Amino acid sequence: MERGTAPILRNRYFLYATEFFAGMAVMAVELGASRLMAPYFSSSQIVWTMIIGTIMIAMALGNVWGGRLADKDPDPARLYRRLIIAAVWIALIPLVGKYIIMAIAGILIVAIDIHLLIWASFLTCLVLFVFPLFLLGTVTPSLVKYAVNSLDSTGSIVGMLGACNTIGSIIGTFLPTFVTIPAAGTAVTFLIFSGVLLVIGLIYFISRGGNQGPLALGVLIFAAASIFGSSGHFAFWEDGLTYEGESMYNYLQVRDTPKSTILSTNVLFGVQSIRMKGDELTGMYYDYALAGPVLAGIQSKENPKILILGMGTGTFASQCRKYFPKASIEGVEIDEAITGLSHRYFDLPSDIPVTTYDGRAFLAGTDKTYDVILVDAYQDITIPFQMSSREFFGLVRDHLSPDGVMVVNMNLKTNGEGEINEYLLNSMGTAFSKVYTADVPDQTNREVYAWNDSSLSGQFERNRLALKDKDLRELMGQVRQHAIPHHQGENIFTDDKAPVEFMGMQALDAMMREEIGPYKEAYRVGGVKGLLDAVL
């Protein structure tokens, strides 16, 4: 079929529009892929690498295949049919994607021992996103074939197509990040850009005329995906969630239990903030972090100041308000949506200010000093690299009073040489003369306390005994028993080299091997039945 068969193709601007919206859809799907996978596999640089790498491979193969098809059979209907197929596939991702993700993760848990998240994210990209983006990769070479009528205009037409694709990609980058994902969510974002591709295909075929049966089928599938896939939960196995939503930075889930209210930013990796309804200690690392204010002698100081980098919904801030009421407390939290949840569900006192900013940038822009600085900033499961380096800990030291204390939450317990915690502790040791650690019982967390005033060590017990709350006083005794000094080594993180995500993945692999070992053994011995018996 020649180009003139479809009247719409006589207008070259329709071809440019096709290129524009195809480029937009590619970037929107790439960003949507990250948000779809983040609640399960994190949004680390490693996961992003898997997404970008597999998508670029799919696009490259699509370019090659599309060019060959265009030379062999220059029928525009084939291209626009591929657009409709890609649109329908993308529309189905919100509906079935989360089930495929969990199925892949479940298979890999019993099949491999290392790099679980890397393999899981790679296979997810391969199954969910490679095919539609391979089809979108065929757009540019096909449009060049249809748009070029003369060698004299080849350069200008190819340049215009490239510009349309680039401009579409730019808009497809900013629109999901700043508009559709925060306002409507990941599922609706997929549906919006899928719908755009579907409309482009429909316009072509309606203009062309002929049998419209396949079009009706595509529209029907898209409508069904829109109805059933736009409101599903990431944690689809959870019932009765108090809140589930998305912000510019995070997947957000609030769960209410008889004893507590819990915030999670990842469906697989635990608790990020908690409020105890009985106003008691949490039984988690937040309690051990209170040793920082005790060590600094907060209760005996005039106008003491506490800064929290990584405020979350204010668990530590609320505890400090309860046990150290004279302290001035402020927090820094990069995700404004989390701060909103802190007042809505977690009863964060309204007089505790929270600055929406990156923790390191906040320190760099203030001349205030504090008696205690808690560093509890996490990007999913790992500390952001810019808050793990020698330079960062030096910045924290410079914002502490002479007898101030830095407290750092490390959410993975590793002890080997060359592992992430050794690097972190050595990096802290470049800024502080005293670095102690205490493992939180029955948790994966390890708390770090660092200071430079040598007199503080001898004052901790006196400060502990002066505490009025019996439970806190006894807990601080446990912290003292568990605390061990760190012996400085040479391995450190710097701003130039801080592979915290890769090392964090290694530590997580080790933890998961330990956790799922019994289930793998049950599967080895009893097969699927043995695994189900172990799980249930």
JORA-V118896 format. One record per helix or strand of 3 or more residues. SS is the DSSP state (alpha for helix, beta for strand). FROM is the first residue (numbers start at 1). TO is the last residue. If there is no record, write none. Layout:
BEGIN
ss = (SS	SS)
from = (FROM	FROM)
to = (TO	TO)
END
This chain:
BEGIN
ss = (alpha	alpha	alpha	alpha	alpha	alpha	alpha	alpha	alpha	alpha	alpha	beta	beta	beta	beta	alpha	alpha	alpha	beta	alpha	beta	alpha	beta	alpha	beta	alpha	alpha	beta	alpha	beta	beta	alpha	alpha	alpha)
from = (3	7	12	45	76	116	130	139	151	186	213	243	251	260	273	285	291	298	305	315	328	336	353	359	370	385	390	400	420	434	446	456	470	500)
to = (5	10	41	72	111	128	136	147	184	208	229	246	256	264	276	289	295	300	309	323	332	344	355	364	375	387	398	410	429	439	451	465	482	535)
END
